[in-house]
Amino acid sequence: MSNKRVYELARDIGITSKVLMEELRSQGIEVKSHMSTLDAETADLIIDIYRDIEVAAPPAKSPDHHTAQSVETASVVEPPTTESLATEPEPKETMPIQTTIESEDLDHKRLDTTAVDADILVEPQTTSNGKVVRLPEALTVKDLAEALDLSTKDVLLQLMSLGTVASINHVINLDTANAVVQKLGKAVTLVAEGSETFAEELEPSEDERLEDRAPVVTIMGHVDHGKTSLLDAIREANVQATESGGITQHIGAYEVQTPRGRLVFLDTPGHEAFTAMRARGAQVTDIVVLVVAANDGVMPQTREAVDHAKAAGVPIVVAVNKIDLADANPDRVKQQLSELDLIPEEWGGTTIYVEVSAKEELGLDDLLEMILLQAEILELQADPYQMAKGTVVEARLDKAKGALATVLIQRGTLQVGATFVAGMHYGRVRAMFDHRGRKIKEAGPSTPVEVLGFTSVPEAGDTFMEVADERKARQISNVRQEEQRVQQLSQTNRITLDDLYRRISAGDEKDLNLILKGDVQGSVQALWEAIEKIESDKVQTRLIHGSTGGITESDINLASASNAIVIGFNVRPTPQAAELAAQEQVDIRLYTVIYEVILDIRAAMEGLLEPTYTERTLGRAQVRQIFHIARVGTIAGCFMQEGSIRRNASVRLVRDNVVIHQGRIGSLRRVKDDVDEVQSGFECGIGLYRFNDIKEGDMIEAYVLDEAAPTL
C-alpha cells in the first residue's frame, strides 16, 4: 500500500479523522493534522487492527466521544452493564432561568430565555459585588420601582436629583437606572437582558440540546484573484457577471449542499476600501478560505485578509487559484505565505493548501473536502431551540419591499412572525427568503436568510436578536436611538482649548462636506472609511449624512444647506431631486466602482486648497545713476548683471541686503526706445510704478511666481 493521509485512512476505516488522530497519538505516532501523511507500513498496521473489529461510532453529544479504544486492546464495544450504569452520575435537571415553552412549529420544544416585563424578571443573581438583576434595556420608572421593591416616589426623587424630571411611565435606560440604585444605596447591579454578563445563563444547560451546525466559510483574498469565480464554480451560479467592473461590491451569503454536508459561504469584496467589510466577515466565520492567484502571489489585500482571520482566531485554508495558467507558480505562493506564518503541511506546518482552478473547475472537490474536514475538527454546534440570535451581514432599501437585511442566524431558530431588534432598529419578520430567493418559514443556526420587516435599514454588522414582543422591541430601539442622538450632540458641541488653538493656528480651515447614498449599507460604510483614510492637515472631510436608497429632494436640501457634495454609489437621483439640484447648484456625483470615488474625492479635496506659488528669479539690475524727470518721476539708470528683466514684471528693490520695496516695473527703456525685455550685459532705464525712493547702488530684482497645483 502507498502512503496515505490521515483523513483518507479514517475514511477507509469508517471512523472520524479526529478519532484516528487521537488513537495514533495514544500509540506514540505524532500527527499534526488530518492532512498529515502516514507511511505504508503504519497505514497497513492500522487497517489490519480495524479490519475485523466493529468500531462503534462515538456518541455525537457526549463530551467524551473523541476517546477511542486503544489499538492494542481494541475489541467489539459491549453494551454498558447494570453496574456501570449505576455508577454514572445522574443528569442535572437544571434549566435556564425563567424559561417558557412557546414554539409549536419546531419538532422539539423551544426555550424562551428572554423576560418581557418587570413582572417576569429573572431572579437576582448573587455576585461578589451584591445582587445582579437582569432588566429590559428600556424600562419605565414604575417597572424599576416594582422590580427592586422601591416606592415610585423614591425613584422619582432620585431622578430629580440627577437632573431628570420624569413621570411613572417615563422610559429610562439602564445607566440611569443604575445611577438611581447607587444613590439609594442598594447593593444591586442592573444589566440588560441578553448581555454578555448572562452569556452562560442564556446558553443551554443540557448538552443534549446542542446539535451539529454547518460551518460558515468566508472567502477572502486580493482583488481579481478569483474569489467570486471560485464561489461561482462551487455553487454553480454567476454573481460576478452582475457586478460592476468584475469586483464584488457587497457581501453575499450563500448555502452550498455537498454529499458530505451543508456549507455556508460569505463572499467578501477584495478591494482595499472594503477592509471593514472583510473584517465583519471574519468576525462571524468559522473557517477562512484565502484565495491567492498562482501567477500573482501575495498582494496587499492578501496580507490584510490574513490579519483579519488571525485576529478572529479562525483557521485558514489556502486555495491556490489559477493553476491552469502557464505562468502559475504555486511554490512561490507557499513561500510568500510561509513568511506570514502560513506554513504548508508538507513543509512541517499545519496550514492546508489546495491547488484549484475556478475556470477549469479543478480541485474543487478537494477544497470542499478539506473545508469539511477542518469543520469536523472544530466540532461546530449550536442550540436551535432558543430564541434566535445572529448578525446583520448586509442591509439595503428595496423600492417595492422596503428595508431588507441579510442575517446570518448563529443560534436559535428564527420564524416568520417573530419580533426582533437589530442595533437601533426593530421589526417583525413578515417574510424570509433563502439565498436563492425562495420563501421559507424558519431558519436555524448557520443559515443566511433575507429578512423582510425592518422599520428602517440597519447597520451592517449589527447584532440581530429576537425578543418577546413588539412593545419591548420598540422601547429598546427608542432608547438606543436616544443614546446615539445624545452622543452625536455631545461630540458636535464639545470643544477643548487645544482644539480651539489648533483651529486658530491653522488659519482658514477648509471643510469638504459629503452626503453618501448607496444601494446597501455596507457600501456607504466602506466608502466613508476609505475617504477618511485620505489624510490631510489642510482639508477636513465631514460626513453630513449617509444612508441607503436613491437620492431624494431631502438629500439635496440638506446638501444645499450644508454646502455639501452628494455622492451616489449604485443609485440614481429622482427626477425631482435632479431638478432641485440644478436649481440649488448642488453637485451630484454618481459612481459604480469605488476606487473612482476615491480618486475624485481626492481631486475635490485638492481643489479646495489655495494654489501655491514658487518664486523664480528672472534677473538682477544694479542702479548706477539716478535721473529725475518732471511729470514722470525717478528713473534708475541700471546695468543688467544677470538674467533678464521684462516690462510689467514683479520686482523688489534691495538696499544693503534689505528689501525696501516690492512692486512692479512702470517703464522700461533701452536708450530712447520703450522695450519689452532687456538681457544681461546691457544698460537700461527702469522706472518703478508709483515709487521714487531709489538710490545709487540699489539692486532691482525681477521675479515671477509660478502657480503650482495644490496637493494634499
C-alpha positions in Angstrom: 0.0 0.0 0.0 1.2 3.6 -0.8 1.4 6.4 1.7 -1.9 7.8 2.9 -3.1 10.9 4.6 -4.9 10.6 7.9 -8.3 11.7 6.6 -8.1 9.2 3.7 -7.2 6.3 6.1 -10.1 7.4 8.5 -12.5 7.4 5.6 -11.4 3.9 4.5 -11.7 2.5 8.1 -15.1 4.2 8.7 -14.2 6.5 11.6 -13.7 10.2 12.0 -10.3 11.9 11.4 -10.2 13.2 15.0 -10.8 9.7 16.5 -8.0 8.3 14.3 -5.6 11.2 15.2 -6.2 10.6 18.9 -5.7 6.9 18.5 -2.4 7.4 16.7 -1.2 9.8 19.3 -2.0 7.4 22.0 0.2 4.9 20.2 3.1 7.3 20.1 2.6 8.3 16.4 2.7 12.0 16.2 0.4 13.6 13.6 -0.1 17.4 13.3 -3.4 17.4 11.4 -5.8 15.3 9.3 -3.6 16.3 6.3 -0.5 14.5 7.8 0.8 11.6 5.8 1.3 8.1 7.2 3.8 5.7 5.6 2.5 2.5 4.1 3.7 0.3 7.0 1.8 2.3 9.6 -1.3 2.5 7.4 -1.3 -1.3 6.8 -0.9 -1.8 10.6 -3.9 0.4 11.4 -6.1 -1.3 8.7 -5.2 -4.7 10.0 -6.1 -3.8 13.5 -9.5 -2.4 12.5 -10.3 -4.9 9.8 -12.1 -7.5 11.9 -13.3 -5.1 14.6 -16.6 -3.3 14.6 -15.9 0.2 15.7 -18.9 1.9 17.2 -19.4 5.5 16.2 -18.9 7.8 19.2 -22.0 9.5 20.6 -22.4 12.9 18.9 -23.4 14.7 22.1 -21.1 13.1 24.6 -18.2 15.2 25.9 -16.0 12.1 25.8 -17.0 11.0 22.3 -13.5 11.6 21.0 -11.8 9.0 23.2 -11.1 6.0 21.0 -10.2 2.5 22.1 -6.5 1.5 22.4 -5.1 -0.3 19.3 -3.6 -3.0 21.5 -6.9 -3.7 23.4 -9.4 -2.9 20.6 -12.5 -5.1 20.9 -16.1 -5.0 19.9 -17.8 -2.4 22.0 -20.1 -4.1 24.6 -23.3 -2.6 25.9 -23.0 -0.9 29.3 -23.6 -3.2 32.2 -26.0 -2.6 35.0 -23.2 -1.9 37.4 -21.6 0.7 35.1 -25.0 2.4 34.7 -25.4 2.5 38.5 -22.1 4.3 39.0 -22.7 7.0 36.4 -23.9 10.4 37.8 -27.5 11.2 37.1 -28.0 14.1 34.7 -28.6 17.5 36.3 -32.1 18.9 36.0 -31.1 22.4 35.5 -32.9 24.7 33.1 -32.2 28.3 32.1 -33.9 30.7 34.4 -37.4 31.9 33.6 -37.9 29.7 30.5 -41.2 29.3 28.8 -42.3 26.9 26.1 -43.6 29.0 23.2 -43.0 27.5 19.7 -45.1 24.8 18.2 -43.5 24.8 14.8 -40.3 23.1 15.9 -40.0 19.4 16.2 -38.7 19.9 19.7 -39.7 22.3 22.4 -38.1 25.7 22.1 -37.0 27.6 25.2 -37.6 31.4 25.5 -34.9 32.9 27.8 -35.9 36.5 27.4 -38.1 38.2 30.0 -40.8 40.6 28.8 -41.5 43.0 31.6 -40.5 43.7 35.1 -43.3 41.4 36.5 -41.5 38.4 35.0 -37.9 39.5 35.7 -35.2 36.9 36.2 -34.5 36.2 39.8 -31.5 38.2 41.1 -28.1 36.6 40.8 -25.7 37.0 43.7 -22.2 38.1 43.0 -19.2 39.4 45.0 -20.5 42.9 44.4 -24.0 42.2 45.5 -27.0 41.2 43.5 -27.3 41.4 39.7 -30.7 41.8 38.2 -31.4 41.4 34.5 -33.9 44.0 33.2 -35.1 45.1 29.8 -32.8 47.5 28.1 -35.6 50.1 28.2 -38.0 50.2 31.2 -40.3 52.7 32.9 -39.9 54.3 36.3 -42.8 52.1 37.5 -41.0 48.9 36.3 -37.8 49.8 38.1 -39.6 50.6 41.3 -41.5 47.3 41.3 -38.5 45.2 40.2 -36.4 46.5 43.2 -39.3 46.7 45.7 -39.0 50.5 45.9 -41.6 53.2 46.1 -42.2 55.1 42.9 -41.8 58.4 44.8 -38.3 57.5 45.9 -37.3 56.7 42.4 -38.8 59.9 41.0 -37.0 62.0 43.7 -33.6 60.4 42.9 -34.2 61.1 39.2 -34.9 64.7 40.0 -31.6 64.9 42.0 -29.9 63.6 38.8 -31.5 66.4 36.8 -34.2 64.3 35.1 -37.9 65.3 35.6 -40.0 62.2 34.9 -43.3 60.6 35.4 -44.1 57.0 36.5 -44.4 56.0 32.8 -41.2 57.7 31.7 -38.8 55.3 29.9 -35.3 55.3 31.2 -32.2 53.4 30.2 -30.1 51.0 32.4 -27.4 53.6 33.0 -29.9 56.0 34.6 -31.5 53.1 36.5 -28.1 52.1 37.9 -27.4 55.7 38.9 -30.7 55.7 40.9 -29.9 52.4 42.5 -26.4 53.7 43.6 -27.9 56.9 45.1 -30.4 54.8 47.1 -27.5 52.7 48.5 -28.7 49.4 47.0 -26.1 46.7 46.5 -27.7 45.8 43.2 -26.2 45.9 39.6 -28.6 46.1 36.7 -27.7 44.6 33.4 -29.5 44.2 30.1 -31.2 41.0 29.0 -29.0 39.1 26.6 -25.8 40.9 27.6 -22.6 39.0 27.9 -22.9 39.1 31.6 -25.5 36.5 31.3 -24.0 34.6 28.4 -23.7 31.4 30.5 -27.3 31.7 31.7 -28.6 32.1 28.1 -26.6 29.0 26.9 -28.4 25.7 27.3 -27.5 23.8 30.4 -28.0 20.3 28.8 -25.7 19.1 26.1 -28.4 17.1 24.5 -30.0 20.3 23.2 -26.9 21.1 21.1 -26.9 20.0 17.5 -24.2 20.0 14.8 -24.4 23.0 12.6 -22.9 23.8 9.2 -19.6 25.7 9.1 -19.6 29.3 8.0 -16.8 29.8 5.5 -15.5 33.2 4.4 -13.8 33.7 1.0 -11.0 36.3 1.3 -8.1 37.5 -0.8 -6.8 40.1 -3.2 -9.0 41.8 -5.9 -9.0 39.8 -9.2 -7.6 36.7 -7.7 -10.7 34.7 -8.5 -12.7 34.7 -5.2 -16.1 35.2 -6.8 -15.3 33.0 -9.7 -14.3 30.2 -7.3 -17.5 30.6 -5.4 -19.5 30.7 -8.7 -17.8 27.4 -9.7 -18.7 25.9 -6.4 -22.3 26.9 -6.2 -22.9 26.9 -10.0 -24.1 30.5 -10.1 -22.7 33.6 -11.7 -22.7 36.6 -9.4 -19.6 38.2 -10.9 -21.4 38.9 -14.2 -23.8 41.3 -12.3 -21.0 43.2 -10.5 -19.6 46.4 -11.9 -16.0 46.1 -13.0 -15.9 42.5 -12.1 -15.5 43.4 -8.4 -17.8 42.2 -5.7 -19.3 45.3 -4.2 -21.3 43.7 -1.5 -21.1 40.8 1.0 -23.1 37.8 -0.2 -24.1 34.8 1.9 -24.8 31.5 0.2 -25.5 27.9 1.0 -23.9 25.0 -0.8 -25.0 21.5 -0.5 -22.4 18.8 -0.8 -22.6 15.0 -0.4 -20.9 15.3 3.0 -23.0 18.1 4.4 -24.0 21.7 4.1 -21.6 24.7 3.8 -22.4 28.4 4.2 -20.1 30.8 2.3 -19.6 34.5 2.8 -18.1 36.2 -0.2 -16.3 39.4 0.8 -15.1 42.1 -1.7 -11.4 42.2 -2.5 -10.8 45.9 -3.0 -8.8 47.5 -0.2 -11.6 50.0 0.5 -13.8 47.1 1.8 -11.4 46.3 4.6 -14.2 46.9 7.2 -16.5 44.5 5.3 -13.9 41.8 5.2 -13.4 42.3 9.0 -17.1 41.8 9.6 -16.9 38.6 7.5 -14.0 37.3 9.7 -16.0 38.0 12.9 -18.8 35.7 12.0 -16.9 33.0 10.2 -15.6 29.6 11.3 -13.2 28.9 8.5 -11.4 31.3 6.1 -10.6 30.3 2.6 -7.7 32.5 1.5 -7.7 32.7 -2.3 -4.3 33.5 -3.9 -3.6 33.6 -7.6 -0.8 31.2 -8.5 0.5 33.7 -11.1 0.4 36.9 -8.9 1.3 35.7 -5.4 0.7 37.6 -2.2 -0.7 41.1 -2.5 -1.6 43.9 0.0 -5.2 42.7 0.4 -3.9 39.1 0.9 -2.0 40.3 3.9 -5.0 42.2 5.2 -7.2 39.1 4.9 -4.6 37.1 6.8 -4.5 39.7 9.6 -8.3 39.7 9.8 -8.5 35.9 10.0 -5.8 35.7 12.7 -7.5 38.5 14.7 -10.7 36.5 14.6 -8.9 33.3 15.7 -10.2 31.2 12.8 -8.3 28.5 10.9 -7.2 29.3 7.3 -7.4 27.0 4.3 -5.4 28.4 1.3 -6.8 27.9 -2.1 -4.1 28.5 -4.7 -6.2 29.5 -7.7 -5.4 29.8 -11.5 -3.1 26.8 -11.6 -4.2 26.3 -15.2 -2.2 29.4 -16.3 1.2 29.0 -18.0 2.9 31.3 -15.5 1.4 29.7 -12.4 3.9 29.1 -9.6 2.2 27.5 -6.5 5.5 27.0 -4.7 6.2 30.8 -4.8 2.8 31.4 -3.2 3.6 28.9 -0.5 7.0 30.5 0.1 5.4 34.0 0.4 2.6 32.8 2.7 5.2 31.0 4.9 6.6 34.4 5.8 3.1 35.2 7.2 3.2 32.0 9.4 1.0 30.0 7.0 3.4 27.1 6.6 2.2 24.2 4.4 1.7 20.8 6.0 4.2 19.2 3.7 6.8 21.7 4.9 6.2 20.8 8.5 3.4 23.3 9.2 -0.3 22.9 9.8 -1.8 25.1 7.1 -3.8 23.3 4.4 -3.1 24.2 0.8 -5.3 23.2 -2.1 -4.4 23.9 -5.7 -7.6 24.8 -7.7 -8.7 26.4 -11.0 -12.1 28.1 -10.9 -12.1 28.5 -14.6 -11.3 24.8 -15.4 -13.1 23.5 -12.2 -10.1 21.7 -11.0 -9.6 20.7 -7.4 -13.0 21.9 -6.2 -13.9 18.6 -4.6 -10.6 18.5 -2.8 -11.2 22.0 -1.5 -14.7 21.2 -0.2 -13.4 18.0 1.5 -10.6 20.0 3.2 -13.1 22.5 4.5 -15.5 19.8 5.8 -12.6 18.0 7.5 -11.5 21.3 9.2 -15.1 21.8 10.3 -15.1 18.3 11.7 -12.1 19.1 13.9 -13.8 22.3 15.2 -16.9 20.3 16.3 -19.3 23.2 15.5 -22.6 23.0 17.5 -25.4 25.3 18.4 -28.8 25.2 20.2 -31.6 25.5 17.7 -34.4 25.6 20.4 -33.8 29.0 21.9 -34.7 32.5 20.6 -32.8 33.5 17.5 -29.6 35.5 17.6 -27.4 36.4 14.6 -25.5 39.1 12.8 -26.7 41.5 10.0 -24.4 40.7 7.1 -25.8 43.2 4.7 -28.8 45.7 4.5 -30.5 47.6 1.7 -33.6 49.5 0.8 -35.8 47.9 -1.8 -38.3 50.2 -3.6 -41.0 47.5 -3.5 -40.3 45.6 -0.3 -38.8 48.3 1.9 -35.9 47.7 4.3 -34.3 44.3 3.8 -31.4 42.7 5.6 -29.3 39.6 5.1 -29.0 38.0 8.5 -26.8 35.0 9.4 -28.5 33.1 12.2 -25.9 31.9 14.7 -28.0 30.2 17.3 -31.7 29.5 17.9 -34.3 29.4 15.2 -36.0 32.4 13.6 -39.6 32.1 12.4 -41.9 34.2 10.4 -43.8 36.5 12.8 -41.0 36.8 15.3 -40.2 40.2 16.8 -36.6 41.3 16.7 -34.1 44.1 17.5 -31.1 44.9 15.3 -28.9 47.7 16.6 -31.2 50.8 16.8 -33.8 49.2 14.6 -36.6 46.8 15.3 -39.3 45.0 13.4 -41.4 41.8 12.9 -40.5 39.1 10.4 -43.0 39.5 7.7 -41.3 37.1 5.3 -37.9 35.3 4.9 -36.1 34.3 1.8 -33.2 31.9 1.3 -30.1 32.6 -0.8 -32.0 31.6 -4.0 -34.9 34.0 -3.2 -37.3 31.2 -2.1 -39.7 31.9 0.8 -39.0 29.9 4.0 -40.8 29.8 7.3 -37.9 29.3 9.7 -34.1 29.5 9.7 -31.9 27.6 12.1 -28.2 28.0 13.1 -25.7 28.8 10.3 -28.4 29.8 7.9 -28.2 33.0 5.9 -31.7 34.5 5.3 -33.0 37.7 3.9 -35.4 39.2 6.4 -38.3 41.4 5.4 -40.0 43.5 8.2 -37.5 46.1 9.4 -38.8 49.5 10.2 -35.7 51.1 8.8 -32.4 49.9 7.3 -30.0 48.6 10.0 -26.2 48.8 10.0 -24.2 46.0 8.5 -22.6 44.2 11.5 -25.4 44.9 13.9 -26.3 42.1 16.3 -29.7 40.7 15.5 -31.7 39.4 18.5 -35.2 38.0 18.7 -37.3 39.5 21.6 -40.6 38.6 23.2 -42.9 41.3 22.0 -43.1 44.4 19.9 -43.6 46.8 22.8 -40.3 45.7 24.3 -38.5 45.9 20.9 -39.8 49.4 20.3 -38.7 50.5 23.8 -35.2 49.2 23.2 -35.0 50.8 19.8 -36.1 54.2 21.1 -33.6 54.1 24.0 -30.7 53.2 21.6 -31.6 55.9 19.2 -31.8 58.5 22.0 -28.4 57.4 23.3 -26.9 57.8 19.8 -28.5 61.2 19.4 -27.1 62.4 22.7 -23.7 61.0 21.8 -23.7 62.8 18.5 -24.7 66.1 20.0 -22.1 65.8 22.6 -19.4 65.1 20.0 -20.6 68.0 17.9 -20.7 70.6 20.7 -17.7 69.5 22.7 -14.5 71.6 22.1 -11.3 71.9 24.1 -8.8 74.7 24.3 -6.3 72.6 22.5 -8.7 72.1 19.6 -9.6 75.8 19.6 -5.9 76.7 19.4 -5.3 74.2 16.6 -8.1 75.7 14.5 -6.9 79.3 15.0 -3.3 78.3 14.2 -4.4 76.6 11.0 -5.9 79.8 9.7 -8.8 79.4 7.3 -10.0 75.9 7.9 -11.2 74.1 4.8 -14.1 71.6 5.0 -15.3 69.1 2.4 -18.9 68.2 3.3 -20.2 64.9 1.9 -23.5 63.2 1.7 -23.2 59.5 0.8 -26.0 57.5 -0.7 -25.6 53.8 -1.6 -27.5 50.8 -2.6 -26.5 48.9 0.5 -25.4 50.0 4.0 -22.1 48.2 3.7 -21.1 50.2 0.7 -21.9 53.5 2.5 -19.9 52.5 5.5 -16.9 51.3 3.4 -16.9 54.4 1.3 -16.7 56.7 4.3 -13.9 54.7 5.9 -12.0 54.8 2.6 -12.5 58.6 2.4 -11.3 59.0 6.0 -8.0 57.4 5.0 -7.2 60.3 2.7 -5.1 62.2 5.3 -4.6 65.9 5.1 -3.9 68.7 7.6 -5.3 71.2 5.2 -8.7 69.8 4.3 -11.2 68.2 6.7 -13.8 65.8 5.4 -17.1 65.7 7.1 -19.9 63.1 6.6 -23.1 65.1 6.8 -25.3 62.1 6.1 -25.0 58.6 4.8 -27.8 56.1 4.1 -29.2 53.6 1.6 -31.6 54.3 -1.2 -31.9 56.7 -4.1 -31.0 60.4 -4.0 -34.1 62.4 -2.9 -35.1 66.0 -2.6 -34.4 65.9 1.2 -30.8 64.9 0.4 -30.5 67.9 -2.0 -32.0 70.3 0.6 -29.5 69.1 3.2 -26.6 69.4 0.7 -27.7 72.9 -0.2 -27.9 74.0 3.5 -24.5 72.4 4.4 -22.7 73.2 1.1 -22.1 69.5 0.6 -21.4 67.3 -2.4 -23.7 64.3 -2.9 -22.0 61.0 -3.8 -24.3 58.3 -5.2 -22.9 54.7 -5.3 -25.0 52.4 -7.5 -28.0 54.7 -7.0 -29.7 57.5 -9.1 -31.4 60.7 -8.2 -35.2 61.0 -8.6 -36.3 63.4 -11.3 -37.5 65.9 -8.7 -34.1 65.6 -6.9 -32.2 66.2 -10.1 -34.2 69.3 -11.0 -33.8 70.7 -7.5 -30.1 70.0 -7.6 -29.8 72.1 -10.8 -31.7 74.9 -9.2 -29.7 74.9 -6.0 -26.4 74.2 -7.9 -25.7 71.1 -5.8 -23.0 68.9 -7.2 -24.1 65.2 -7.6 -21.5 62.6 -8.5 -22.7 59.1 -9.5 -20.4 56.0 -9.4 -20.5 52.3 -9.7 -16.8 51.4 -8.9 -15.4 52.5 -5.5 -11.9 53.4 -6.5 -13.2 56.0 -8.9 -14.9 57.7 -5.9 -11.7 57.8 -4.0 -9.8 59.4 -7.0 -12.5 62.1 -7.5 -12.8 62.9 -3.7 -9.0 63.4 -3.6 -9.2 65.7 -6.6 -12.1 67.6 -4.9 -10.1 68.0 -1.7 -7.1 69.3 -3.6 -9.4 71.8 -5.4 -10.4 73.4 -2.1 -6.8 74.3 -1.3 -5.4 77.7 -2.1 -2.9 77.5 -5.0 0.8 77.5 -4.0 3.4 79.7 -5.8 7.0 79.1 -6.4 9.2 82.2 -6.9 11.5 82.2 -10.0 14.1 85.0 -10.3 14.3 86.5 -13.8 17.3 88.8 -13.4 19.2 91.4 -11.4 20.0 95.0 -12.3 22.3 97.4 -10.4 21.3 101.1 -10.1 24.3 103.2 -11.3 22.7 106.6 -11.9 19.5 108.5 -10.9 17.5 110.7 -13.3 14.6 112.9 -12.0 12.2 113.7 -14.9 9.3 116.1 -14.5 5.8 114.5 -14.7 7.5 111.1 -14.9 9.3 110.6 -11.6 12.6 109.0 -10.8 14.3 106.9 -13.4 17.1 104.5 -12.5 20.0 104.1 -14.9 20.8 100.4 -14.5 23.2 97.8 -15.8 21.8 94.2 -16.1 24.2 91.9 -14.2 22.4 88.6 -14.8 19.3 87.2 -16.4 16.8 89.5 -18.0 14.1 92.0 -17.0 10.6 92.3 -18.6 8.1 95.1 -18.8 5.4 94.8 -16.0 7.5 92.2 -14.2 7.2 91.9 -10.4 10.3 93.5 -8.8 11.8 94.2 -5.4 14.2 97.0 -4.5 17.0 95.8 -2.3 19.3 98.2 -0.4 22.1 96.8 1.8 20.5 93.3 1.5 17.3 94.7 2.9 14.1 94.8 0.8 12.9 98.4 0.6 10.0 98.0 -1.8 8.1 95.4 -3.7 6.1 96.3 -6.7 6.2 96.2 -10.5 8.0 97.9 -13.3 6.3 101.1 -14.6 8.6 101.8 -17.6 11.5 100.0 -19.3 13.7 101.8 -21.9 16.8 100.9 -23.9 18.4 104.2 -25.0 15.3 106.2 -26.1 13.1 103.3 -27.1 10.5 101.5 -25.0 11.3 97.8 -25.0 9.6 94.7 -23.6 12.8 93.0 -22.3 16.5 93.8 -21.6 19.0 91.0 -21.5 22.1 90.6 -19.3 25.2 92.8 -20.2 23.1 95.8 -21.4 22.2 99.2 -19.9 18.7 100.3 -19.5 16.4 102.8 -17.7 13.9 101.5 -15.2 11.0 103.3 -13.6 9.1 101.7 -10.7 5.4 102.0 -10.6 4.4 104.8 -8.1 7.8 104.6 -6.2 10.6 107.2 -6.5 12.9 106.5 -3.5 15.7 104.9 -5.5 19.4 105.5 -4.8 22.6 104.6 -6.5 23.9 101.1 -5.5 20.4 99.7 -5.1 19.6 96.3 -6.7 16.5 95.7 -8.7 15.5 92.0 -8.7 12.8 90.9 -11.2 10.9 87.7 -10.5 7.7 85.8 -11.4 5.5 83.5 -9.2 4.8 80.1 -10.9 1.5 78.7 -9.7 1.7 75.0 -8.5 -1.3 72.7 -8.4 -2.4 72.2 -4.7 -1.8 68.7 -3.2 -2.8 67.1 0.0 
